Amino acid sequence: MALQEVYAPAATFSFSANTAIPTRARIQGWHVSKDLPNQRKLEWPTWLNGGKGGSRNLDRLRGGLERVVNTLHVGSENVMQAMMDLPGTKHNIGGPPEEFCVDAFPVPQGEVMNLLVSMHGRFAEAPSQGFRSFDRTFILAPAAEGSRAKLNGWDVVILSDQWNVRGYSSAEAWRPGPMLVQPVGAVAGPLIQQSSPSVTTPQVQEALAAIPEPQRSMVIQLSQRTGLNVKFSTDCLTGNGWDLERAIANFEAVKGTLPREAFI
């Protein structure tokens, strides 16, 4: 609760959980890597349904206007309550600086110059100690003299806080040089953008062609979000009545028991 004073009285906070496995993470196998044994212990339901309202991913939000309103937390006290309902996280801010990337831009508001700060990095989630990547965007304003923030030693207040939590994908995205987005040898070269990471070989395309629509699109979506291959994605959806969200929840519950050949 020590951070409550840095949030403005009318500050807004929201978070969204992106359950899809990032393309580079799938290519490099971070989600099943033996070097990161805790990754399979991570679960998404606490993010999707926690935080006093749940994830505010507007592309996948169900529940209508009421859910949209309930997933936006307004006021410093509500912000703190929402955060305390989420899993514990540990950020290695004293570790290698390349683990984080921070951008900042001035945002004029009348005669006041605010600041938009965007941070990217990773954290270890309790209790599993598995890694997730995140993007967090703040809008900061100067703390007024005599304000609760100023009296507690803060020179700025947070007006807006948006937090996106996603699968771990390492810090390569902001390192200088080319970025791997497709397996080497998959096409003409290693650095061609892959628009549909599940569809990479003639065998996969042939397997997908045998599945009628709309089931085919659901198989591709499930594969992209979980890293499962076509066969296991199809089996998962079949076993869950072709309900995509149910299939993802089922995957999260059993993924630690799945064999390596279940994944792309």
C-alpha positions in Angstrom: 0.0 0.0 0.0 3.1 2.3 0.1 2.5 3.1 -3.5 -1.1 4.4 -3.0 0.0 8.0 -2.6 1.8 8.1 -6.0 -1.5 7.4 -7.8 -3.7 10.5 -8.3 -7.1 10.4 -6.6 -8.7 9.9 -10.0 -6.0 7.6 -11.5 -7.0 4.8 -13.7 -5.5 1.3 -13.8 -6.1 -1.7 -16.1 -4.3 -4.8 -17.1 -4.7 -7.3 -19.9 -3.4 -10.8 -20.3 -2.2 -11.9 -23.7 -2.1 -15.7 -23.6 -0.7 -16.3 -27.0 2.9 -17.6 -27.1 5.0 -14.9 -28.9 6.4 -16.0 -32.2 10.1 -15.7 -31.2 9.4 -17.6 -28.0 7.8 -20.4 -29.9 10.8 -20.5 -32.4 13.3 -20.6 -29.6 11.2 -22.9 -27.4 11.2 -20.7 -24.3 7.8 -22.1 -23.3 9.2 -25.6 -23.0 12.9 -24.9 -22.4 14.8 -27.1 -20.0 16.7 -24.0 -19.0 13.5 -22.5 -17.7 11.9 -25.4 -15.9 9.3 -23.3 -14.1 7.6 -22.1 -17.3 5.2 -25.0 -17.4 4.0 -24.2 -13.9 2.6 -20.8 -15.0 -1.2 -20.5 -15.3 -3.3 -17.8 -16.9 -6.7 -18.1 -15.0 -5.4 -15.9 -12.1 -4.7 -13.1 -14.6 -7.7 -13.6 -16.8 -10.2 -13.6 -13.8 -8.3 -11.9 -11.0 -7.6 -8.2 -10.1 -11.1 -7.3 -9.0 -12.7 -7.6 -12.5 -10.2 -9.6 -14.6 -8.2 -9.0 -17.7 -9.2 -6.0 -19.9 -8.2 -7.5 -23.2 -10.9 -5.7 -25.3 -10.4 -8.1 -28.3 -11.5 -11.0 -26.2 -13.6 -9.4 -23.5 -16.9 -11.1 -22.6 -19.7 -9.7 -20.4 -20.6 -6.6 -22.3 -20.5 -3.0 -21.0 -20.5 -4.1 -17.4 -17.3 -6.1 -17.8 -15.7 -3.2 -19.7 -16.5 -0.9 -16.7 -15.5 -3.3 -14.0 -12.1 -4.0 -15.5 -11.1 -0.3 -15.4 -10.1 0.6 -11.8 -10.5 4.3 -10.9 -9.0 6.0 -7.8 -5.9 5.2 -5.9 -7.6 2.9 -3.4 -9.3 0.8 -6.1 -6.0 0.6 -8.0 -4.2 -0.8 -5.0 -7.0 -3.3 -4.3 -6.9 -4.6 -7.9 -3.1 -5.0 -7.8 -3.2 -6.9 -4.5 -5.6 -9.4 -6.0 -3.1 -10.3 -8.7 -0.2 -12.8 -8.5 3.0 -11.6 -6.8 5.8 -10.5 -9.0 9.5 -10.0 -8.6 11.4 -7.6 -11.0 15.2 -8.0 -11.1 15.8 -4.2 -11.3 19.3 -4.7 -9.8 20.2 -7.2 -12.5 21.4 -6.8 -16.1 20.0 -3.5 -17.5 19.3 -5.1 -20.8 16.4 -7.0 -19.3 14.4 -3.8 -19.4 13.7 -1.1 -21.9 12.1 2.3 -21.1 10.8 4.9 -23.5 9.5 8.3 -22.5 7.7 11.1 -24.4 6.3 14.5 -23.4 2.5 14.8 -23.5 1.2 18.4 -23.2 -2.1 18.9 -21.4 -3.0 22.6 -21.5 -0.1 24.5 -19.8 1.1 21.3 -18.0 3.7 19.0 -19.6 3.0 15.4 -18.6 5.1 12.4 -19.5 4.2 9.1 -21.1 6.5 6.3 -19.9 6.5 2.9 -21.5 8.5 0.1 -19.9 9.1 -3.4 -21.3 10.7 -6.3 -19.5 10.2 -9.5 -17.5 9.3 -10.6 -14.0 9.2 -13.8 -12.0 5.7 -14.8 -10.9 5.0 -16.2 -7.5 4.7 -18.9 -6.4 6.0 -20.8 -9.6 8.9 -18.4 -10.2 8.3 -18.8 -13.9 9.0 -15.8 -16.2 6.5 -13.6 -18.0 7.2 -10.6 -20.2 5.3 -7.4 -19.8 4.6 -3.9 -21.2 3.5 -1.2 -18.9 2.5 2.4 -19.9 2.2 5.3 -17.4 1.1 8.8 -17.8 2.8 11.0 -15.2 2.1 14.5 -14.1 4.0 16.9 -11.7 2.9 16.4 -8.1 1.3 19.6 -6.8 2.7 21.3 -3.8 0.9 20.1 -0.7 -0.6 17.1 -2.4 -0.5 13.7 -0.7 2.1 12.5 -3.3 4.4 15.5 -2.7 4.1 15.2 1.1 5.2 11.5 0.8 8.2 12.3 -1.3 6.9 11.8 -4.8 7.7 14.5 -7.4 5.1 13.0 -9.9 1.7 11.4 -9.7 0.4 8.6 -11.9 -2.7 9.5 -13.9 -2.9 6.4 -15.9 -1.4 2.9 -15.7 -1.9 0.2 -18.3 -0.2 -3.2 -17.9 0.0 -5.9 -20.5 1.2 -9.3 -19.3 2.3 -11.8 -21.9 4.3 -15.0 -22.5 8.0 -14.7 -21.9 10.0 -13.8 -25.1 13.4 -12.5 -23.8 14.9 -9.1 -24.2 16.0 -9.6 -27.8 13.3 -7.4 -29.2 15.1 -4.2 -28.1 18.7 -5.3 -28.7 20.5 -3.7 -31.7 20.7 -5.9 -34.8 18.3 -8.2 -36.7 15.5 -10.0 -34.9 14.6 -13.6 -35.5 10.9 -13.9 -36.4 11.0 -17.2 -38.3 13.0 -20.4 -38.0 16.2 -20.4 -40.0 15.7 -22.3 -43.3 11.9 -22.2 -43.1 11.7 -20.0 -46.1 14.3 -18.1 -48.2 16.0 -16.5 -45.2 15.9 -16.3 -41.4 14.5 -12.8 -41.0 11.2 -12.9 -42.9 8.2 -11.9 -40.9 5.9 -14.8 -40.3 2.2 -13.8 -40.3 0.8 -17.1 -39.2 3.3 -19.0 -37.0 1.3 -22.2 -36.9 1.4 -22.6 -40.7 5.0 -23.2 -41.6 5.3 -26.5 -43.5 3.5 -28.3 -46.3 2.6 -31.0 -43.8 0.9 -28.5 -41.5 -0.9 -26.9 -44.4 -2.1 -30.2 -45.6 -3.4 -31.1 -42.1 -5.2 -27.8 -41.8 -6.7 -28.2 -45.3 -8.5 -31.3 -44.1 -10.3 -29.4 -41.4 -13.4 -27.5 -42.5 -14.2 -23.9 -41.5 -14.9 -22.5 -39.0 -13.0 -25.2 -37.1 -9.8 -24.6 -39.1 -9.6 -21.0 -37.9 -10.1 -22.1 -34.3 -7.3 -24.7 -34.6 -5.0 -22.0 -35.9 -6.0 -19.6 -33.1 -5.5 -22.2 -30.4 -2.1 -23.2 -31.9 -0.9 -19.6 -32.0 -2.0 -19.0 -28.4 -0.7 -22.2 -26.8 2.1 -23.5 -29.1 0.3 -26.8 -29.6 0.6 -28.5 -33.0 -2.3 -29.1 -35.3 -3.1 -32.6 -34.0 -3.1 -31.7 -30.3 -4.9 -28.4 -31.0 -7.7 -30.3 -32.8 -7.9 -32.9 -30.0 -8.1 -30.2 -27.4 -10.9 -28.3 -29.2 -12.8 -31.6 -29.9 -12.6 -32.5 -26.2 -13.9 -29.1 -25.2 -16.9 -28.9 -27.6 -15.0 -26.6 -29.9 -15.2 -23.8 -27.3 -11.9 -21.9 -27.8 -11.8 -20.3 -24.3 -12.7 -23.6 -22.7 -10.0 -25.3 -24.6 -7.4 -22.7 -23.5 -8.4 -23.1 -19.9 -8.1 -26.9 -20.2 -4.7 -26.5 -21.8 -3.5 -24.2 -18.9 -4.7 -26.9 -16.4 -2.8 -29.8 -18.1 0.1 -28.2 -20.0 2.7 -29.3 -17.4 1.8 -33.0 -18.2 1.9 -32.7 -22.0 4.8 -34.3 -23.9 7.3 -32.3 -26.0 5.8 -33.6 -29.2 2.5 -31.9 -28.4 4.1 -28.5 -29.2 5.3 -27.0 -32.5 
